[in-house]
Structures are given as C-alpha cells and as structure tokens.
C-alpha cells in the first residue's frame, strides 16, 4: 500500500462515513493548484465549495494569520479585541452594511439570521408569538443543522433526523408568483440563495429578484440572501445581488471570507433587524475572535486589491464560452455566472461522478452534484491559459 491508500484505509476504518470524497489525498496547495501525496498536480475546480476564492495558501492571508497567531488568537466576546472593530469598518465600507454580527460557519450565520428575523417579527412587525413564518425555496442548501434541514427538500439531508423545526413555507425557486401567493400576515422573512449552488448552479430568470425585492418591501418582509457561496467575487461581482441591482435586508457571507484559512462567517444587516438581539440572547465563543478577524481582513483586502472579482467576471465569460463550444451528445445544458458554472449531462450518460473520476485522472478536480451535474468553480485567480487547459481536458473527457 502506498501512502494515500493507507490514509484512505484509515479514514474508512475510523471515520464516520458521512462523505463520499473522490479518492485523492491532497497534501499541498498553491494558487489554483493542489498536489496529492504521490506528487501529482491538479487544477482545483471546486475551491472547497468557493471557500478558496483567493487561491490556495495566499501568501498575504497566510502572513496575517501567522502574525496574529503569534499575538492573540481568542479572548471570547467577554472582552474586546483590537481586530473586531477594524473588520466591522472594512466590511461596512465594502458592503454598505450598518450592523454586522460575526459567526464561524455558514450554517451558524443562517441560524443567526433565522433567530434575528423571528425576534424582529415579534417585537417590531407584531406577529403573534410562535407564529412567525419564513419563506424558503425548494432544492435549497443553507447548511446541515437541525433547523436548516427541517426546510430542506433533499431526502439525503433530511430523512431520519426528525422531529423537525416548524415555521417554514417552501415554494419553487425562480417563481415570483408563487412567492407572492405564499406571503401572509405572519411572514417575517424570505431566505433565498441568489444562485442555487448545491442544486446544480440553478440561475433564476431575469427580473426574479427585482420582483422579490418589491414584494418584500410592499409586505414588510425581511429579504435574507444567502451569499455564502455566491458572494465575495464568485459570480463576477462582490455580491451576486448586484446582478439585478437590488439590496437584501440581511446578507449572509462565509466561506471565502477567510480565503479558506479559518472558519469565519458574518450576518450583514441594519440596526432594525440586528438591534433586536440584546446581550446574552445570542453569541458564540469563537465568533469575532481576533485571529478570525485578522484573517478575514486580509482575505477581503486581497480579493478587492488584486482584481480577483474583475478576473472572475472576465474568466467566467471566457470559461463558459469554451464549455459551450464543446460538442457532445451527452451534454444537456451548460450554465453559469462568473466562475460558478455547471455542465448538466443527459440522464443516459450514466451519472456525473464517473466523469469527475475521469477528470481527476487528467489532473482536474471537480465535483458532481444532483447525480447528473458537474459543478465547476475554480479559484478566482485562474488565468486564460489555465482555462484553456481545463476546457480541453473536459472536452476530451465528455466528447
């Protein structure tokens, strides 16, 4: 047995089998590339589900992490630290937020938003206690906690974990009329992904979010956009909401907020929504810790200063053009926005996973989702030459 086979065998023996990864054991990363324990190099077209937008092991984020780790890592929020205020300032300047609540994971940010808008519903909107409703979309993916899977429509994510949390109304994604019909006097919020990533990079019709914004405003409903995957440059804009020129009341970010170095997330909103949370009513030991703040500050800085968002827009268009030029009778659809793309295969192709295995053998790492879709999301630092190489490997694999 070589090193990777030994490590895989140990994982199988000792680890819970709640993941089914491709059998590649990675040991090093730099920019768009990762290397396995046998020294093989791969172009990473998953970016840890968009957590590594800035590329693997970005030297400036690494330097910020090392420097802060040598000074102070954690105080808990019982005391103040000298990094949190700066992160607040920089995030507010970048996104136009008026109030910010830092957490660790994306799922924690979602849970925080759910709690805050329910409390807002009771204290500000006047919904009867215990009656608050949140509108969500079918095929959503917002995380893995019990409340979140309670409104999942994915049987794998949901089955066997009940009893479930109530208070959610599920409607089809991209259907503004269904949204309008779902609103009632107890509706406090809508929680939506600008693009459904896990569902297979599903992009709603043009004008959808403009209409959703109008409906939320007219009915005093808080619009929460889960930008944990779509935000921070992935779609060629800082936030995906910018494609329709709207503003959410609550925006959730995570993943690339740390460039993949550390779990950091944040709820971005205003005083009306986050102002309902008083001391002792919500928090997290690690949320807003100095190490997280220093890392996030550096991650945001390189994202904006090094032109990564602009590169995502240009390279995304170029990559999509290349993928659409591939002639193959097993390709049903190619879609994307920025560097968030998907190749949906015909059902008779036999599933996307085998093609992800074949791409791995060619030195490209991608992930299947929803059986028939290959999802592609390389780091935002990808170059034209690297896109050309990736398109040629994909063409050879699926033609």
PyMOL commands that set and color helices and strands:
alter all, ss='L'
color gray80, all
select helices_A, chain A and resi 3-14+47-50+59-69+84-95+106-125+146-149+155-158+176-182+208-218+240-244+255-258+271-274+290-305+308-324+347-349+353-361+384-398
alter helices_A, ss='H'
color red, helices_A
select strands_A, chain A and resi 26-30+33-36+41-44+99-103+133-137+168-171+187-192+195-196+202-203+222-226+250-253+265-269+331-337+340-345+364-365+367-369+373-376
alter strands_A, ss='S'
color yellow, strands_A
deselect
rebuild
show_as cartoon
